[in-house]
C-alpha cells in the first residue's frame, strides 16, 4: 500500500513542481548534488532548488523570472529541526531537566552550528545567488548557510515526510563530528567517561558494534564500550550515537556506584 504521506503530497496543494517563476534553473552539478545527497530518493527536485535559492535571486533584475527564495522553507525547517532535536534530546538524556534540554537544543540549532552542518555538506558550492549580489560574501556567510540548511530540512519534510527528515537530521546533525561538543558535558555521558579515563591515566574508551538488527531503514544497534579490553557498559538504540551514549551512561552509572560502595567501605 502506498504511504498516506505520498498520496497527500501528490495533491496539487503539496505538489511543488517547477513552474515558470517559482525557482531558479540549476547547474548540472547542483542537480547531481541533490541526487547524491538523497541517494536518488528525492521526489520533487524543484523544492530542493528553492531551498538553495538565496533571496538575492528574487531581487536580481538579471533574473526577473525568479519570484521564490528559500525564506518560507527556512521558516518551516526551523520548526522541524526544533522538533526532531527536542525529541532526540528528550529520549537520550532522561535525567536532564527542561532548562538543560533547552540549553543543549539552543547550542545545536543556533546559526553558527547550522552553518557548520551546511559546510559539512558543502552547501556553499550550490547556493543559487543573484548576479548583482556579493556572491563571495553570501557563500561564506554564516546566516546564508544556516538559512539554507533550515530550508533544505523543510524541503525534505515536504518532499518525503517526517521519517525521512528525521533520518536526514540524524545523519547530518546528530551524526556530525561536532555534535558531541555541542551537548553539555555534564549530561554528555561519552564526555564524562572520557574525563574519567583521562583522570585515571587510562586509554580512551573504545566503542564496538556488537549487533545490528532489523531492516536497513530501521536498524537497531547494540554497542559495547570498553577500556583496556574490559567491558564497561552496553546500549541499544536506533542510532549508533544514541547507543554509544547509553553504553557510556551504563558505564558511568557502574563506575559511580562502585565509587560510592568503596566510600562506604572506607567509612565503615
C-alpha positions as CSV (number, residue, x, y, z in Angstrom):
1,X,0.0,0.0,0.0
2,X,1.3,3.4,-0.9
3,X,2.1,5.5,2.3
4,X,-0.5,8.1,3.1
5,X,2.1,10.8,3.0
6,X,3.0,10.1,-0.6
7,X,-0.7,10.2,-1.5
8,X,-1.1,13.6,0.1
9,X,2.0,15.0,-1.5
10,X,0.6,14.1,-4.9
11,X,-2.3,16.6,-4.3
12,X,-2.0,20.0,-6.0
13,X,-1.6,21.8,-2.7
14,X,1.6,19.9,-1.9
15,X,2.9,19.4,-5.4
16,X,5.7,21.9,-6.0
17,X,6.7,21.0,-9.5
18,X,8.8,23.5,-11.3
19,X,6.8,26.3,-12.9
20,X,7.9,29.5,-14.5
21,X,8.8,32.0,-11.9
22,X,8.9,29.6,-8.9
23,X,12.6,28.6,-8.7
24,X,15.9,29.2,-10.4
25,X,17.4,27.0,-13.0
26,X,20.1,24.7,-11.6
27,X,23.6,23.9,-12.7
28,X,24.1,20.2,-13.6
29,X,26.5,19.9,-10.6
30,X,23.7,21.1,-8.2
31,X,21.3,18.6,-9.6
32,X,23.9,15.9,-9.2
33,X,24.5,17.0,-5.7
34,X,20.8,16.7,-4.8
35,X,20.7,13.2,-6.3
36,X,23.8,12.2,-4.3
37,X,22.7,13.8,-1.1
38,X,19.3,11.9,-1.1
39,X,20.6,8.8,-2.8
40,X,18.3,9.2,-5.7
41,X,15.2,9.3,-3.4
42,X,14.2,13.0,-3.9
43,X,10.7,13.0,-5.4
44,X,10.5,16.7,-6.2
45,X,13.8,18.3,-7.3
46,X,12.2,21.7,-7.7
47,X,11.6,22.1,-3.9
48,X,15.3,21.4,-3.2
49,X,16.4,24.0,-5.8
50,X,14.1,26.5,-4.0
51,X,15.8,25.6,-0.7
52,X,19.1,26.6,-2.2
53,X,17.9,29.8,-3.7
54,X,19.1,32.9,-1.9
55,X,16.7,35.9,-1.6
56,X,19.0,37.9,-3.8
57,X,17.7,36.0,-6.8
58,X,14.2,37.4,-6.2
59,X,15.5,41.0,-6.3
60,X,18.0,40.4,-9.2
61,X,17.0,42.3,-12.3
62,X,19.1,39.8,-14.3
63,X,16.7,37.0,-13.2
64,X,13.2,38.6,-13.2
65,X,11.5,35.2,-13.7
66,X,12.6,34.0,-10.2
67,X,10.0,35.0,-7.6
68,X,10.6,32.5,-4.9
69,X,13.5,32.2,-2.5
70,X,14.2,29.8,0.4
71,X,12.8,32.0,3.1
72,X,9.4,30.2,3.5
73,X,11.2,26.8,3.6
74,X,13.6,28.2,6.2
75,X,10.7,29.1,8.4
76,X,9.3,25.5,8.1
77,X,12.7,23.9,8.5
78,X,13.4,25.8,11.7
79,X,10.4,24.2,13.4
80,X,11.1,20.7,12.0
81,X,14.7,20.9,13.3
82,X,13.5,22.0,16.7
83,X,11.0,19.1,16.9
84,X,13.4,16.4,15.9
85,X,16.3,17.7,18.0
86,X,14.0,18.1,21.0
87,X,12.7,14.5,20.5
88,X,16.3,13.2,20.3
89,X,17.5,15.1,23.5
90,X,14.3,14.1,25.4
91,X,15.0,10.4,24.6
92,X,18.8,10.5,25.0
93,X,19.0,12.4,28.3
94,X,16.2,11.3,30.5
95,X,17.8,12.8,33.6
96,X,18.0,16.3,32.2
97,X,15.6,19.0,33.4
98,X,13.7,21.2,30.9
99,X,16.2,24.1,31.2
100,X,19.2,21.8,30.5
101,X,17.4,20.3,27.5
102,X,16.6,23.8,26.2
103,X,20.2,24.9,26.6
104,X,21.5,21.9,24.7
105,X,19.0,22.4,21.9
106,X,19.9,26.1,21.6
107,X,23.6,25.1,21.1
108,X,22.7,22.6,18.4
109,X,20.2,24.7,16.3
110,X,21.9,28.2,16.5
111,X,23.1,29.9,13.4
112,X,26.8,29.1,13.9
113,X,26.1,25.4,14.4
114,X,23.7,25.1,11.4
115,X,26.2,26.9,9.2
116,X,28.7,24.3,10.3
117,X,26.4,21.5,9.2
118,X,25.9,23.2,5.9
119,X,29.6,23.5,5.3
120,X,29.9,19.8,6.1
121,X,27.5,19.2,3.1
122,X,29.4,21.9,1.1
123,X,26.1,23.8,0.5
124,X,28.1,27.0,-0.2
125,X,29.0,25.5,-3.5
126,X,25.4,25.0,-4.5
127,X,23.7,28.2,-3.3
128,X,21.8,29.9,-6.1
129,X,22.7,33.6,-5.8
130,X,21.7,36.7,-7.8
131,X,24.3,38.0,-10.2
132,X,24.2,41.5,-8.8
133,X,24.7,40.3,-5.2
134,X,28.1,39.9,-3.4
135,X,28.4,36.2,-4.3
136,X,31.6,35.6,-2.4
137,X,30.3,37.1,0.8
138,X,27.0,35.3,0.6
139,X,28.5,31.9,0.0
140,X,30.6,32.2,3.2
141,X,28.0,34.0,5.3
142,X,27.0,32.1,8.4
143,X,23.5,33.4,8.1
144,X,23.1,32.4,4.5
145,X,24.4,28.9,5.1
146,X,22.2,28.4,8.3
147,X,19.2,29.6,6.4
148,X,19.9,27.2,3.5
149,X,20.3,24.2,5.9
150,X,17.0,25.0,7.6
151,X,15.4,25.4,4.1
152,X,16.8,22.1,3.0
153,X,15.3,20.5,6.1
154,X,12.0,22.0,5.3
155,X,12.2,20.7,1.8
156,X,12.9,17.1,2.9
157,X,9.9,17.3,5.2
158,X,7.6,18.5,2.4
159,X,9.0,16.1,-0.2
160,X,9.3,12.9,1.8
161,X,7.7,13.3,5.3
162,X,8.7,13.2,8.9
163,X,10.5,9.8,8.9
164,X,12.8,10.9,6.1
165,X,13.5,14.3,7.6
166,X,14.3,12.6,10.9
167,X,16.8,10.4,9.1
168,X,18.3,13.4,7.4
169,X,18.8,15.3,10.7
170,X,20.2,12.2,12.5
171,X,22.7,11.7,9.7
172,X,23.8,15.3,9.2
173,X,23.3,16.9,12.6
174,X,23.5,14.2,15.3
175,X,26.0,12.3,13.1
176,X,28.2,15.4,12.7
177,X,31.7,15.2,14.2
178,X,30.9,18.4,16.0
179,X,27.7,17.3,17.6
180,X,29.0,15.8,20.9
181,X,30.8,19.0,21.8
182,X,27.5,20.9,21.5
183,X,25.8,18.9,24.2
184,X,26.5,20.0,27.8
185,X,29.4,18.0,29.2
186,X,27.6,17.4,32.4
187,X,24.9,15.5,30.5
188,X,27.1,14.0,27.8
189,X,27.9,10.6,29.1
190,X,30.6,9.9,26.5
191,X,32.4,13.1,27.6
192,X,32.1,12.2,31.2
193,X,33.5,8.7,30.5
194,X,36.5,10.2,28.6
195,X,37.1,12.6,31.6
196,X,37.1,9.6,34.0
197,X,39.6,7.6,31.9
198,X,41.9,10.6,31.5
199,X,41.8,11.5,35.2
200,X,42.9,7.9,35.9
201,X,45.6,7.8,33.2
202,X,43.7,5.2,31.3
203,X,43.4,4.8,27.5
204,X,40.3,6.3,25.8
205,X,37.1,4.2,25.8
206,X,36.5,2.0,22.7
207,X,33.0,1.6,21.3
208,X,32.3,-1.6,19.4
209,X,29.1,-2.5,17.5
210,X,28.0,-5.9,19.0
211,X,25.0,-6.4,16.8
212,X,22.8,-4.8,14.1
213,X,19.2,-6.0,13.8
214,X,16.3,-5.0,11.6
215,X,15.7,-3.8,8.1
216,X,18.1,-1.3,6.5
217,X,15.9,1.7,7.2
218,X,15.0,0.8,10.8
219,X,18.1,-1.0,12.2
220,X,18.7,-1.3,15.9
221,X,22.4,-1.1,17.1
222,X,23.8,-2.6,20.2
223,X,27.2,-1.1,21.2
224,X,29.6,-2.0,23.9
225,X,32.1,0.4,25.5
226,X,35.3,-1.0,26.9
227,X,38.6,0.2,28.3
228,X,41.8,-1.8,28.3
229,X,39.7,-4.7,26.9
230,X,37.3,-4.7,29.9
231,X,33.6,-4.2,29.0
232,X,32.1,-1.3,30.9
233,X,28.6,-0.9,29.5
234,X,26.2,-1.6,26.7
235,X,23.5,0.4,24.9
236,X,20.9,-0.4,22.3
237,X,19.2,2.3,20.1
238,X,18.1,3.1,16.6
239,X,21.2,5.3,16.1
240,X,24.8,4.5,16.8
241,X,25.4,7.7,18.7
242,X,22.4,7.1,20.9
243,X,23.6,3.6,21.6
244,X,27.1,4.9,22.4
245,X,25.6,7.5,24.8
246,X,23.5,4.8,26.5
247,X,26.6,2.5,26.8
248,X,28.6,5.3,28.3
249,X,25.8,6.1,30.7
250,X,25.7,2.5,31.9
251,X,29.4,2.5,32.3
252,X,29.4,5.8,34.3
253,X,26.5,4.5,36.5
254,X,28.5,1.4,37.3
255,X,31.7,3.4,38.0
256,X,29.9,5.9,40.2
257,X,28.1,3.1,42.1
258,X,31.4,1.3,42.7
259,X,32.9,4.5,43.9
260,X,30.0,5.0,46.4
261,X,30.4,1.4,47.6
262,X,34.1,1.9,48.1
263,X,33.5,5.1,50.0
264,X,31.0,3.4,52.4
265,X,33.6,0.7,52.9
266,X,36.2,3.2,53.9
267,X,33.9,4.9,56.3
268,X,32.9,1.6,57.9
